[in-house]
Amino acid sequence: MTWVRAIILSTIITGILFVTLGFLPSMFRYAWDGNSDAIAAFISKTAGIEFKDPYTLVRIHDAITMGIQTFIFAIPVAATYILGEKRRRRLGLRGGEGVKGYLPGK
């Protein structure tokens, strides 16, 4: 991969991460706030949980949002590892090796 391609690809990936990690959770927050009564009724109906504290819905929302953001953030990390391993195998390189004893002068 050339430097130009790497810079263009990293700019595209950064833009996608900005949108998915910044904009989409905000839109999810607005949708959640607009339908919080319906969501509370659905959760209490299916799980049998009564919401005495209104902050409980905020905690549930935050847990869902952080799970989604963590999953989205983990995708490029896993993809980088997988592509690096494929490249290493394709080139016939061995894995990282530790230092074997004392190396004087280094």
Buried (B, 14 or more C-beta within 10 A) or exposed (E): EEEEEEEEEEEEBEEEBEEBBEEBBEEBBEEBEEEBEEBBEEBEEEEEEEBEEEEBBBEBBEEEBEEBBEEBEEEEEEEEEEEEEEEEEEEEEEEEEEEEEEEEEE
